[in-house]
C-alpha cells in the first residue's frame, strides 16, 4: 500500500511554483532566443540593425515591466499572492501566442510592451513562496525556486532553437503559449493562499501604496540591494544583443546559429540551475551576503575568457562556468530583500526588487547595442566585466554594514 505524503501549505505552494516556473520560463525563453532571427525573417537583414531591434525589444518590455511590477506587488499585498500568480500566468500565455501573429518588427515591440505590462510569473511566484515559508527554510525554498527559473531558462533556448529550425518561428510561439497555459492550470489547481497573508492584507489595504513604497525605500539595506540589483541585471543583459551576433561570427557558415545560441544560453542557465539550490543551503549556513560576494566575484572573472573565446564550444564552456556563480545570486539576493522588509510588505518589496531588475534589463541591451555599434562584439564582454567588478565592490561594502532588519519567521514556525 502506497502511503501518501502530507505536505504543508508552504510545501504545496513551493512544489507547484517550481513546476509552474519551469514551464513558463521554458516557454518564454523558447521564443526569446528566436527573436534576433525572427526579426531578420520579418525583413531586417542587416545584422547590426537586427541587433538594435533585438535590444529595443528587450528594453521596451523590461522598461514597462519595471513600472508595473511594483504595482502588481502592492496589489498582491492587498488582495492575495495566488490571484496575482494566476493573472501573470494567463497573461503570459496570451502574449506569447500573439507573438506568432506579428508581421513587422514594430508590432513585435508593441506585444513586448504589453507583456511587460501584464506578465511577471517569477515575481508573483517568489512572493507566494516567500510569504508562506518559515524562516529556517526560506533560503532553501527560494534557492529551489531559483533553480526552477534556471531550469526553464536552460531548457527553453534549446527547445526554442530546435523547434525554430524544425517547425518555424511562428509555430514555436504557439507551442510556447500552450505550455504556459498548462502552468496556469497547475496554479489554479494546486496553489493555495498563505494563511498568514490574510492579516497582512487587512493591514496593507489600510495603507496607501505610495506610502508603502516610500517607507520601503527609506530602509538603507533594502535601498542598497535595489541599486545593486539594477547593476547586476544591466550587466547580465548587456550581452543579449551582442551574443547572438557574436555566435554568428565565430561559427562555420553551414551551422545553424539558432541551435548554437540555444545550446550556449542553455548551458549557462543549466549550470546556474544546478548551483542555485546548493547555494541556497550554503547561504543558510554561511550567510546570504558572503554567498553573494563569492558569486559576484566569480561572475566578474569569467566574462574575460568569454570575450576571448575562439569557438562556440569554448564560449559555451565559459558561459556554463559563469552560470555556476550566477546561480548563487538569485536566492541569496531575494532572501536579503525579504529579511530587509516588513513581512506584510513582502510583495511590495519584491516588486521593487523585480522593478530594479527590469530597469537593469532595459538599460543593458541598449548599452550593449551601442557598444556593439561603436566597437565590437568582444568589447561588450570586457565592459561587462568592468561593470560587474563594481557590483562586487558594492556587495563587499553592503556586507560590512547590513544586518537583517525584520523577522521573517512564519507564524506557523
C-alpha positions as CSV (number, residue, x, y, z in Angstrom):
1,X,0.0,0.0,0.0
2,X,1.4,3.4,-1.0
3,X,1.4,5.9,1.8
4,X,0.5,9.5,0.7
5,X,2.9,12.2,1.9
6,X,1.1,15.0,3.6
7,X,2.5,18.4,2.6
8,X,2.2,21.6,4.5
9,X,0.6,24.6,2.6
10,X,4.0,26.2,2.0
11,X,5.4,23.0,0.6
12,X,2.4,22.6,-1.7
13,X,3.0,26.2,-3.0
14,X,6.7,25.6,-3.4
15,X,6.2,22.4,-5.3
16,X,3.6,23.9,-7.6
17,X,5.6,27.1,-8.1
18,X,8.7,25.2,-9.1
19,X,6.8,23.3,-11.8
20,X,5.0,26.5,-12.9
21,X,8.2,28.4,-13.3
22,X,10.0,25.6,-15.2
23,X,7.1,25.6,-17.8
24,X,6.6,29.4,-18.0
25,X,10.3,30.3,-18.2
26,X,10.9,27.4,-20.7
27,X,8.1,28.8,-22.9
28,X,9.3,32.4,-22.7
29,X,12.9,31.6,-23.4
30,X,12.0,29.2,-26.3
31,X,10.5,32.3,-28.0
32,X,13.0,34.9,-26.8
33,X,16.1,33.0,-28.2
34,X,14.5,33.2,-31.7
35,X,13.7,36.9,-31.6
36,X,17.0,38.1,-33.3
37,X,16.4,35.6,-36.1
38,X,12.6,36.2,-36.2
39,X,13.4,40.0,-36.7
40,X,15.6,39.1,-39.7
41,X,12.8,36.9,-41.0
42,X,10.5,40.0,-40.8
43,X,12.7,41.8,-43.2
44,X,15.6,43.3,-41.2
45,X,18.6,41.7,-42.9
46,X,21.5,43.8,-41.7
47,X,23.0,42.1,-38.6
48,X,23.7,45.3,-36.7
49,X,20.2,46.6,-37.4
50,X,18.8,43.2,-36.2
51,X,20.8,43.6,-33.0
52,X,19.4,47.1,-32.5
53,X,15.9,45.8,-32.9
54,X,16.6,43.0,-30.5
55,X,17.9,45.4,-27.9
56,X,14.8,47.6,-28.4
57,X,12.6,44.5,-28.0
58,X,14.3,43.6,-24.7
59,X,14.5,47.1,-23.4
60,X,10.8,48.0,-24.1
61,X,9.5,45.0,-22.2
62,X,11.9,45.5,-19.3
63,X,11.1,49.2,-19.0
64,X,7.3,48.6,-18.9
65,X,7.8,45.7,-16.6
66,X,9.8,48.0,-14.2
67,X,6.8,50.3,-13.9
68,X,4.1,47.7,-13.4
69,X,5.8,45.0,-11.3
70,X,5.7,47.1,-8.1
71,X,2.1,47.9,-8.8
72,X,1.2,44.2,-9.1
73,X,3.3,43.5,-6.0
74,X,1.3,46.1,-4.0
75,X,-1.9,44.7,-5.3
76,X,-0.9,41.2,-4.2
77,X,-0.2,42.5,-0.7
78,X,-3.8,43.7,-0.6
79,X,-5.7,41.1,-2.5
80,X,-3.6,37.9,-2.4
81,X,-0.5,36.2,-3.8
82,X,-2.3,33.4,-5.6
83,X,-4.6,35.6,-7.7
84,X,-1.6,37.6,-8.8
85,X,0.2,34.4,-9.9
86,X,-2.9,33.3,-11.9
87,X,-3.1,36.7,-13.6
88,X,0.5,36.6,-14.6
89,X,0.4,33.1,-16.0
90,X,-2.8,33.8,-18.0
91,X,-1.3,37.0,-19.4
92,X,1.9,35.3,-20.3
93,X,0.2,32.6,-22.3
94,X,-1.9,35.1,-24.3
95,X,1.0,37.4,-25.1
96,X,3.4,34.7,-26.2
97,X,0.8,33.3,-28.5
98,X,0.2,36.8,-30.1
99,X,3.9,37.0,-31.0
100,X,3.2,34.4,-33.6
101,X,0.8,36.8,-35.4
102,X,3.0,39.8,-35.9
103,X,4.0,40.9,-39.4
104,X,6.6,43.7,-38.7
105,X,9.3,44.5,-36.1
106,X,7.3,47.4,-34.6
107,X,4.4,45.1,-33.9
108,X,6.8,42.8,-32.0
109,X,7.7,45.8,-29.8
110,X,4.1,46.6,-29.1
111,X,3.4,43.0,-28.0
112,X,6.5,43.1,-25.9
113,X,5.3,46.2,-24.2
114,X,2.0,44.5,-23.3
115,X,4.0,41.6,-21.9
116,X,5.8,43.9,-19.6
117,X,2.5,45.4,-18.5
118,X,0.6,42.3,-17.6
119,X,3.0,39.4,-17.1
120,X,5.6,38.5,-14.4
121,X,5.2,35.0,-13.1
122,X,8.7,34.9,-11.4
123,X,7.9,37.9,-9.1
124,X,4.4,36.6,-8.4
125,X,5.7,33.0,-7.5
126,X,8.5,34.4,-5.4
127,X,6.1,36.4,-3.3
128,X,3.7,33.5,-2.9
129,X,6.6,31.2,-1.7
130,X,8.4,33.8,0.4
131,X,5.3,34.9,2.4
132,X,4.3,31.4,3.5
133,X,7.7,29.8,4.1
134,X,9.1,29.5,7.6
135,X,12.3,31.5,8.1
136,X,14.5,28.4,8.7
137,X,13.5,27.1,5.2
138,X,13.5,30.5,3.4
139,X,16.8,30.4,1.6
140,X,16.3,26.8,0.6
141,X,12.8,27.4,-0.7
142,X,14.0,30.5,-2.7
143,X,17.0,28.5,-3.9
144,X,14.8,25.7,-5.1
145,X,12.5,28.3,-6.8
146,X,15.5,29.9,-8.4
147,X,16.7,26.5,-9.6
148,X,13.3,26.2,-11.4
149,X,13.8,29.5,-13.1
150,X,17.2,28.4,-14.4
151,X,15.9,25.0,-15.4
152,X,13.3,26.7,-17.5
153,X,15.8,29.2,-18.9
154,X,18.3,26.4,-19.7
155,X,15.8,24.1,-21.4
156,X,13.9,26.9,-23.1
157,X,16.6,28.2,-25.5
158,X,17.4,24.6,-26.5
159,X,13.8,23.8,-27.2
160,X,13.3,27.1,-29.0
161,X,16.3,26.7,-31.1
162,X,15.4,23.2,-32.3
163,X,11.7,23.9,-32.7
164,X,12.5,27.1,-34.6
165,X,14.6,25.1,-37.1
166,X,12.0,22.2,-37.2
167,X,8.6,23.9,-37.4
168,X,9.3,27.6,-37.9
169,X,9.4,30.7,-35.6
170,X,5.7,31.4,-35.6
171,X,4.7,27.8,-34.7
172,X,7.2,27.9,-31.9
173,X,5.4,30.8,-30.3
174,X,2.1,28.9,-30.4
175,X,3.6,25.8,-28.8
176,X,5.1,28.0,-26.1
177,X,1.7,29.6,-25.4
178,X,0.2,26.2,-24.8
179,X,3.0,25.3,-22.4
180,X,2.3,28.4,-20.3
181,X,-1.4,27.6,-20.4
182,X,-0.6,24.3,-18.7
183,X,1.3,26.2,-16.0
184,X,-1.8,28.3,-15.4
185,X,-3.9,25.2,-14.9
186,X,-1.3,23.9,-12.4
187,X,-1.5,27.2,-10.4
188,X,-5.3,27.1,-10.5
189,X,-5.4,23.5,-9.2
190,X,-2.6,23.2,-6.7
191,X,-1.7,26.5,-5.2
192,X,-3.2,28.0,-2.0
193,X,-3.2,31.4,-0.5
194,X,-0.8,31.5,2.5
195,X,-2.8,31.7,5.7
196,X,-0.6,34.3,7.3
197,X,-1.1,36.7,4.4
198,X,-4.8,37.3,5.3
199,X,-4.0,39.5,8.3
200,X,-1.2,41.2,6.3
201,X,-3.6,42.1,3.5
202,X,-6.0,43.7,6.0
203,X,-3.2,45.9,7.2
204,X,-2.0,46.6,3.7
205,X,-5.4,47.6,2.5
206,X,-5.4,50.4,5.0
207,X,-2.2,51.8,3.8
208,X,-1.6,53.9,0.6
209,X,0.6,52.2,-2.0
210,X,2.8,55.3,-2.4
211,X,3.3,55.4,1.4
212,X,4.3,51.7,1.3
213,X,6.9,52.3,-1.4
214,X,8.2,55.4,0.4
215,X,8.7,53.6,3.6
216,X,10.5,50.7,2.0
217,X,12.9,53.0,0.1
218,X,13.8,54.6,3.4
219,X,15.3,51.3,4.6
220,X,19.1,51.6,3.9
221,X,19.8,47.9,3.4
222,X,16.9,47.5,1.0
223,X,17.8,50.6,-1.0
224,X,21.4,49.3,-1.4
225,X,20.0,45.9,-2.6
226,X,17.8,47.7,-5.1
227,X,20.7,49.7,-6.5
228,X,22.9,46.6,-6.8
229,X,20.0,44.7,-8.5
230,X,19.9,47.3,-11.2
231,X,23.6,47.0,-12.0
232,X,23.6,43.2,-11.8
233,X,20.8,42.9,-14.3
234,X,22.1,45.6,-16.5
235,X,25.4,43.7,-16.7
236,X,23.6,40.4,-17.2
237,X,21.6,41.8,-20.1
238,X,24.3,43.9,-21.8
239,X,25.3,40.8,-23.8
240,X,21.8,40.0,-25.1
241,X,22.0,41.9,-28.4
242,X,25.7,41.0,-28.9
243,X,25.8,37.3,-28.0
244,X,23.6,36.0,-31.0
245,X,25.7,38.1,-33.4
246,X,29.0,37.0,-31.7
247,X,27.9,33.4,-32.2
248,X,27.2,34.0,-35.9
249,X,30.7,35.5,-36.2
250,X,32.6,32.5,-34.7
251,X,30.6,29.5,-36.1
252,X,31.1,28.0,-39.6
253,X,28.7,29.3,-42.2
254,X,27.0,25.9,-42.5
255,X,25.9,25.7,-38.9
256,X,22.5,27.0,-37.6
257,X,23.0,30.0,-35.3
258,X,19.6,29.4,-33.6
259,X,20.6,26.0,-32.4
260,X,24.1,27.0,-31.3
261,X,22.7,30.1,-29.5
262,X,20.2,27.8,-27.7
263,X,22.9,25.5,-26.6
264,X,25.2,28.3,-25.3
265,X,22.4,30.1,-23.4
266,X,21.1,26.7,-22.2
267,X,24.5,25.6,-20.8
268,X,24.8,28.7,-18.8
269,X,21.3,28.5,-17.4
270,X,21.5,24.8,-16.7
271,X,24.7,25.3,-14.7
272,X,23.0,28.1,-12.7
273,X,20.1,25.8,-12.0
274,X,22.4,23.2,-10.5
275,X,24.2,25.7,-8.3
276,X,21.1,27.7,-7.2
277,X,19.7,25.0,-4.8
278,X,23.1,24.2,-3.4
279,X,23.8,27.9,-2.9
280,X,20.5,28.3,-1.1
281,X,21.6,25.7,1.5
282,X,25.1,27.1,1.8
283,X,23.6,30.6,2.2
284,X,21.6,29.5,5.2
285,X,24.8,28.3,6.8
286,X,27.4,30.9,6.0
287,X,25.2,33.9,5.4
288,X,23.5,35.4,2.3
289,X,25.9,38.3,1.9
290,X,29.0,36.0,1.8
291,X,27.3,33.9,-0.8
292,X,26.5,36.9,-3.0
293,X,30.1,38.2,-2.7
294,X,31.6,35.0,-3.8
295,X,29.1,34.7,-6.7
296,X,29.7,38.3,-8.0
297,X,33.5,37.7,-7.9
298,X,33.2,34.6,-10.0
299,X,30.8,36.2,-12.5
300,X,33.2,39.1,-12.9
301,X,36.3,37.0,-13.7
302,X,34.5,34.7,-16.2
303,X,33.4,37.5,-18.6
304,X,37.0,37.9,-19.8
305,X,37.6,34.3,-21.2
306,X,34.1,34.5,-22.9
307,X,35.2,37.6,-24.8
308,X,38.4,35.8,-25.9
309,X,36.6,32.6,-26.9
310,X,37.7,31.5,-30.4
311,X,34.8,28.9,-30.9
312,X,31.2,28.4,-29.8
313,X,32.3,25.4,-27.8
314,X,34.8,27.5,-25.7
315,X,32.1,30.2,-25.3
316,X,29.7,27.6,-24.0
317,X,32.2,26.2,-21.5
318,X,33.0,29.5,-20.0
319,X,29.3,30.6,-20.0
320,X,28.5,27.4,-18.1
321,X,31.2,28.1,-15.6
322,X,29.9,31.6,-15.1
323,X,26.4,30.1,-14.7
324,X,27.6,28.2,-11.6
325,X,28.3,31.5,-9.9
326,X,25.2,33.2,-11.2
327,X,23.1,30.5,-9.6
328,X,24.2,31.8,-6.2
329,X,23.0,35.3,-6.7
330,X,19.2,34.9,-7.0
331,X,18.2,33.0,-3.9
332,X,20.5,35.0,-1.6
333,X,19.6,38.4,-3.0
334,X,15.9,37.6,-2.7
335,X,16.4,36.3,0.9
336,X,18.2,39.5,1.7
337,X,15.3,41.5,0.3
338,X,12.8,39.6,2.4
339,X,14.9,40.0,5.5
340,X,15.2,43.7,4.9
341,X,11.5,44.5,4.7
342,X,8.4,44.1,6.9
343,X,6.6,40.8,6.4
344,X,3.3,42.4,5.4
345,X,5.1,44.4,2.7
346,X,7.0,41.4,1.2
347,X,5.1,41.6,-2.1
348,X,5.8,45.3,-2.5
349,X,9.5,44.8,-1.6
350,X,9.9,42.0,-4.1
351,X,8.0,44.1,-6.6
352,X,10.5,46.9,-6.1
353,X,13.4,44.4,-6.5
354,X,11.9,43.0,-9.7
355,X,11.4,46.5,-10.9
356,X,15.0,47.3,-10.3
357,X,15.9,44.1,-12.2
358,X,13.8,45.2,-15.1
359,X,15.4,48.6,-15.2
360,X,18.7,46.9,-15.5
361,X,17.3,44.6,-18.2
362,X,16.0,47.7,-20.0
363,X,19.3,49.6,-19.9
364,X,21.6,46.7,-20.6
365,X,20.5,45.8,-24.1
366,X,20.6,49.5,-25.2
367,X,24.1,49.8,-23.8
368,X,25.2,46.5,-25.4
369,X,23.8,47.5,-28.8
370,X,25.6,50.9,-28.5
371,X,28.9,49.3,-27.6
372,X,28.4,46.7,-30.4
373,X,27.8,49.5,-33.0
374,X,30.8,51.6,-31.8
375,X,33.3,48.9,-31.1
376,X,32.9,45.1,-31.5
377,X,31.1,42.1,-30.0
378,X,34.1,41.1,-28.0
379,X,34.3,44.6,-26.4
380,X,30.9,44.1,-24.8
381,X,32.2,41.2,-22.7
382,X,35.2,43.2,-21.3
383,X,33.0,46.2,-20.4
384,X,30.5,43.8,-18.7
385,X,33.5,42.5,-16.6
386,X,34.3,46.1,-15.5
387,X,30.7,46.8,-14.5
388,X,30.4,43.6,-12.5
389,X,33.6,44.4,-10.7
390,X,31.8,47.5,-9.4
391,X,29.0,45.2,-8.2
392,X,31.4,43.1,-6.3
393,X,32.8,46.2,-4.6
394,X,29.3,47.3,-3.7
395,X,28.4,43.9,-2.2
396,X,31.6,44.0,-0.1
397,X,30.6,47.4,1.3
398,X,27.0,46.2,1.9
399,X,28.2,43.1,3.6
400,X,30.1,45.2,6.2
401,X,27.2,47.5,7.0
402,X,24.0,45.4,6.6
403,X,22.2,43.2,9.0
404,X,18.7,41.7,8.8
405,X,16.1,44.4,9.6
406,X,13.0,42.3,10.2
407,X,11.9,38.9,11.5
408,X,10.8,36.8,8.5
409,X,9.6,33.9,10.6
410,X,6.3,32.4,9.7
411,X,3.7,32.3,12.5
412,X,3.5,28.6,12.0
413,X,7.2,28.1,12.6
